[in-house]
């Protein structure tokens, strides 16, 4: 059977193509218009950039509107084919069964979408935040309908399903302040003078120093540093750790603590 035969008697390929192309164009135009308008509004109201909360919510709303426009276009195009009405009527007649089947098949997608809505509303993370999730640490570059994208310090993109973000334990270093406190770990031998080591490291770092752990192999000291911008955290902590280690060695507090030991 020729493909055109499946069109309704009053259907037209022009309507099908027009609906699809029109939906794509309209979705693109609306998305760009919303993007420009929100930037202009932010500049007029705040005389600067949008807040992270506003930027995250607007990105999510733009993508929802974009998806709805496309779905409407596809629905209009499908309505021009024979059998669609019958299929729709059958689905409505057996709505409970259809809903159960569709819900089961798309449960993961729906869960990620609902989680995305909750993330956009509650704002535990925002575009521009530096966060740690499981073994990944980076800056949030986008919060999409079904997933969130992190960019690590090594320029790796990590894609995380929104459902996992909503249900997991998330560390957000910039939720309150753009600067975060530094903290590094330094080990000294078990027989070293921990009190003296704390005083020396406090002088070196300018931050609090505490005994975090005592083991037969050594003493773990937690050394705090001053606040630093989140993007510089890794480099600043590496520098602080190196300075603390060098100072302890110069003071003779790492004697007998070789490469095979913790340090």
N, C-alpha and C positions, 0 to 999 in steps of 0.2 A: 504494500500500500504506500502510495506517495505520501511524504511527510505533510504536505499541505492539506491532505484529506482530514487530518486530525484537528484542524482548525474548526471552530464553530462556523456555521453558515454565514453569520454576519461578522465573523472574525477577519482580521487583516494582519498580514505580516508587518505592515507599517506600524500598527499599534504595538505589536510585540517588540519590534526593534526600537521604536520610539520610546516605549516605557522603560526599557533597559538602559538605552543611551541617555534618556532624559534623567533617570534616577542617578546615574553616575555623574552627570554634569551638575545636577542640582546638589548632590551630596558634596561634591568638590567645592562648588561656589559657596555653599552655606558654611562649610568647614573653614575655608579661607576667610570669609567675612567675619565669622565669630572670632577667629584668631586675631585678625587686625583690630576688630572692635574692642576686644578685651584688653589688648595692649594699649590702645589709645585711652580707654577708660582708666586703666591703672596709672598711666602717665598723668592724666588730668586730676585724679583723686589723690594719689599718693605722691605725685611728683617724682616718681621713680619706678622701679620694677614691681611687679606683682609679688605678693607674699607667696611663700611656698604652699600654704594651704589653698589659696585661691587658684594658683596655677595648676595644682594637682586636680582639684575639683573640675575646673574648666576643661582640662584635657579629657577627663572621663566623660563629661557631659557632651563634648564635641563628638567623641567617638560613638556614644550612644545614639545621638541624632543622626550621624553618618550612617550607622547600621540600620536604623529605622527607615530612613529614606530608601536605602537599597532594598530592604525587605518589601516595602510598599511597591517599588518598581517591579520586583520579581513577581509579586502577587498579581499585579495588573497584567503582566505578560502571560502568566500561567492561566489566568482567567479566560484567555482567548482560545484555549485548546478544548476540544471535546473531551468529555469524561471527567474533567476537573470538578465540575459541579456534583457529579455522581459520587466521586471519591470523597468530596467534602461532606456531602450529605451522609454517606456511610460512616465517616469518622464521627460526625456529630451524633448519629444514631447510637454509635457504640463509643461514646465519649470517654467513659470510664476506662475501658480497655485500651483505647488509643492513648489516653493520657498516661496510663501505666507503662505502656510500651515505649512511648516517646521519652517519658521521664527516666525510665531505666536506661535507655540507650544513650541519653544525653546527660546523665546524672553528673558526670565529671565536669562537663562544660557549664551546666547550670550552676554547679557548686562554685566553680571559679568565678562565674559572673556575679553571683550573689555576694561572694567574698570581695570581689572588686568594688561593688556598691558600698559595702560596709567599710572598706578601706578608704574610699573616697569621702565618706561621711565622717568617720571617726578620726581619720588622719593620724594613725600611729606612725606612718611614714609619709613623706612628701617628696616631690621632685627636688633634688638638691641635698637631701639628707644623707649623712654617712652612717651606714647601718652594718651590723653583723647578723647574718642569718646562717645558722649551722656553721659550716667551715668557710663561709664566704663573707668578705668584708669589702665594701665599696660604696660608691655614691649612687643614689637612685636617679637614673636618667629618664625613666618613663614608667608611669603606672597605667597600664592598659586594661581593657575590659576583662581579659582572662588571665593576664600574667603581668609581672613587674620585672623590669630590667635593671640590673646593677652593673656598674662599670668599676672594675677593680683597679688597684694602683698599677697593675701591669697591663692596663687597657684591654682586659678580657671582659666580655659581656656575659653575665650570668642571668639566665631567664628562669624566674621562679613562679610557679603557679600561684595565683592569689589565694586559693584555698589553703595551701601550705603556710603562706604568710599569716593568714588570719588565725590559723590554729596553732602555729608554732611560737616559740619563744624568740623574740626579736630584740636586739640591742640597737638602740638609736642614739648615737653619740651627739647629734645636733638637734634633738627634739626641743630642747629649751634654749640652748646657746650654741652659736656657731663655733665657739672655741671649746676644746676639751682638755681635761687634765691628763698629763702624761703619767705613765707608771711602768716601771721595768722591774725585772727580777734579777738579783745578783746573789750568787752563792759564795759562802766563805767556809773554810774548814771547820769541823765540829769543835776543835779546841781553840779557835780564834776568839779574840775578845769582841763579842758581838756589840757590847755597849760602845766601845771605841769605834768600831766600824760604823755604827749608826751615826755617831757624831761626825765622823769624817765625811760620810756620804751626804749628810744634811748640809754640811758646809759646801760640798761640791755641787749639789743639785739645787739647794735652796728650798727643797720640798720636804715633806714628812717622810721619815724612814721608820719602818717597823719590822719586827721579826714575824715573818709570815708562816714559817714552818721549821721544825726541828727534826732532823733525822740522824741516824748513825753516820751517814755519809757527809753531812754538812748542814749549814744553817742558811735558810733562804730569807733574804731581805727584800722587802718591797719598797722601792724607792719612787717617790712621787716627784713630778716636775711641774713647772709652771704651765699655764694654759697655752695651747697652740692651735692654730687653724687645723681643722680636720684633715684637709689634703696633705698637711705636712707631718701628720702624726707618725707615720712609719719612719721617716728620715730623722725626725727629732728624737724619737725613742731609741733608735739605733745609735745616734750620737751620744745620748745620755748614758746608755748602757756601756759604750766604749770608754767614756770618761770615768765612770764609776769603777770599772774594772781596772783601768790604768792607775787610778788614784789608790785603790786598795793594794795593788801590786807594789806601787812605789812606797807605801807605808808598811810593807812587809806582812800584810794580813792575808796574803794568798800563798805563803811559803808552804811547800809540800802539797799544794793543791794543783796537780798537773793536768795535762790534757785529758787524762782518763777520768778525772773528777768533774763534778758539775761546777760550772763557773759562768 
